[in-house]
Amino acid sequence: MGKVPGTEDFGKEYETPNESVVAAILELENGMVGTIHQNHESMCHDRADFAVYGTKGILLLGDPNQFGNPVRLLQTDGFEEPIPQTLEEVGAYSGNSRGLGAAEMADAVLSVRKNRASKEQAYHVLDILECMEKGFPSGMFMAE
């Protein structure tokens, strides 16, 4: 059903050919465990924050649909309210631009190094998504 008030499809029912709410537990190669939660049925406009929670703090990476968000770190000893610390930008490509991937790839070619968004990285992400999808019907943890 169209969920965002003020849009053309608000209140209308429709079918989607894919999962619209996803939650998964991911075990990384080094033994760390992470979770991923995606919900595309929200009544609110997009709020796609990306954060990494660790034992020594939280790394706030902002909205992955945008580019140029500041990277912030929240650290605490557990007794005080954490104060966000904005980390310094790294690399020449940190502005808010959808051309960042192509610019980074061109720089990698000129520097004779692998680009960050390589085909191997894309296949790895696809493999993870397929393993997640295989586990949905059974609720089981899928390993490759």
C-alpha positions as CSV (number, residue, x, y, z in Angstrom):
1,M,0.0,0.0,0.0
2,G,1.2,3.5,-0.8
3,K,2.4,4.8,2.6
4,V,3.7,8.3,2.2
5,P,1.0,10.9,2.6
6,G,0.7,13.4,-0.2
7,T,2.0,11.0,-2.9
8,E,0.0,9.8,-5.8
9,D,-0.2,6.2,-4.6
10,F,-1.0,7.0,-0.9
11,G,-3.6,4.5,0.3
12,K,-3.6,2.5,-2.9
13,E,-2.7,-1.2,-2.6
14,Y,-0.1,-2.7,-4.9
15,E,2.1,-5.8,-5.1
16,T,5.9,-5.8,-4.9
17,P,7.9,-8.6,-6.5
18,N,10.5,-8.5,-3.7
19,E,11.0,-8.4,0.0
20,S,10.3,-5.0,1.4
21,V,11.3,-5.6,5.1
22,V,14.5,-7.4,5.7
23,A,16.5,-8.2,8.8
24,A,19.6,-10.4,8.9
25,I,22.5,-11.3,11.1
26,L,25.9,-11.3,9.3
27,E,28.9,-13.1,10.6
28,L,32.1,-11.6,9.1
29,E,35.2,-13.6,8.1
30,N,37.0,-12.3,11.2
31,G,34.3,-13.6,13.5
32,M,32.6,-10.2,14.1
33,V,28.8,-10.2,14.0
34,G,26.7,-7.4,12.5
35,T,23.0,-6.9,11.8
36,I,21.3,-5.3,8.9
37,H,17.7,-3.9,9.0
38,Q,15.9,-2.6,5.9
39,N,12.3,-1.4,5.9
40,H,10.8,0.1,2.7
41,E,7.2,0.2,4.1
42,S,7.7,3.3,6.3
43,M,5.1,6.0,6.7
44,C,8.0,8.5,6.9
45,H,10.2,9.8,4.2
46,D,13.6,8.1,3.7
47,R,15.9,8.0,6.8
48,A,18.7,5.8,5.7
49,D,21.4,6.1,8.4
50,F,24.4,3.8,8.3
51,A,26.1,3.2,11.6
52,V,28.7,0.7,12.9
53,Y,28.4,-0.1,16.6
54,G,31.5,-1.4,18.3
55,T,32.8,-2.1,21.8
56,K,34.6,1.3,22.0
57,G,32.1,3.5,20.2
58,I,29.8,4.1,17.3
59,L,30.9,5.2,13.8
60,L,28.1,7.3,12.2
61,L,28.5,7.2,8.4
62,G,25.3,9.0,7.5
63,D,22.9,8.3,4.6
64,P,24.4,5.9,2.0
65,N,22.2,7.4,-0.6
66,Q,24.0,10.7,-0.2
67,F,27.6,11.5,-0.6
68,G,29.8,13.9,1.4
69,N,28.1,13.3,4.7
70,P,30.6,13.9,7.6
71,V,31.8,10.7,9.3
72,R,31.3,11.1,13.0
73,L,32.6,9.0,15.9
74,L,30.9,8.6,19.3
75,Q,33.1,7.3,22.0
76,T,32.3,6.9,25.7
77,D,33.6,5.1,28.7
78,G,30.0,4.1,29.6
79,F,29.5,6.7,32.3
80,E,29.4,10.0,30.3
81,E,27.2,11.1,27.4
82,P,29.2,10.6,24.2
83,I,30.2,13.7,22.3
84,P,30.2,13.3,18.5
85,Q,33.6,13.9,17.0
86,T,33.7,14.7,13.2
87,L,36.6,12.8,11.6
88,E,38.8,14.3,9.0
89,E,38.0,13.6,5.3
90,V,40.3,11.2,3.6
91,G,41.1,11.2,-0.1
92,A,40.3,13.7,-2.8
93,Y,36.8,12.4,-3.4
94,S,34.7,13.4,-0.4
95,G,32.2,15.9,-1.8
96,N,28.5,15.4,-2.3
97,S,28.5,14.0,-5.8
98,R,27.1,10.9,-7.5
99,G,30.2,10.8,-9.7
100,L,32.5,9.8,-6.9
101,G,32.6,6.1,-7.9
102,A,33.6,6.9,-11.4
103,A,36.2,9.5,-10.3
104,E,37.7,7.0,-7.8
105,M,37.8,4.3,-10.5
106,A,39.6,6.6,-12.9
107,D,42.1,7.5,-10.2
108,A,42.6,3.8,-9.5
109,V,43.3,3.1,-13.2
110,L,45.8,6.0,-13.4
111,S,47.4,4.9,-10.1
112,V,47.5,1.2,-11.2
113,R,45.6,-0.1,-8.2
114,K,42.3,-1.8,-7.7
115,N,39.3,0.5,-7.4
116,R,37.1,0.3,-4.3
117,A,33.9,-0.6,-6.1
118,S,35.5,-3.5,-8.0
119,K,33.5,-6.3,-9.7
120,E,34.8,-8.7,-7.0
121,Q,33.2,-6.4,-4.3
122,A,30.0,-6.3,-6.3
123,Y,29.8,-10.1,-6.6
124,H,30.6,-10.4,-2.9
125,V,27.7,-8.1,-2.0
126,L,25.4,-10.0,-4.4
127,D,26.5,-13.3,-2.8
128,I,25.6,-12.0,0.7
129,L,22.2,-10.8,-0.5
130,E,21.5,-14.1,-2.1
131,C,22.4,-16.0,1.1
132,M,20.1,-13.7,3.1
133,E,17.3,-14.3,0.7
134,K,17.8,-18.1,0.9
135,G,17.4,-18.0,4.6
136,F,14.2,-15.9,4.7
137,P,11.7,-18.8,4.2
138,S,13.3,-21.0,6.8
139,G,14.5,-18.4,9.2
140,M,17.8,-20.2,9.2
141,F,21.3,-18.8,9.1
142,M,22.8,-19.4,5.7
143,A,26.6,-19.7,5.2
144,E,28.5,-19.8,1.9
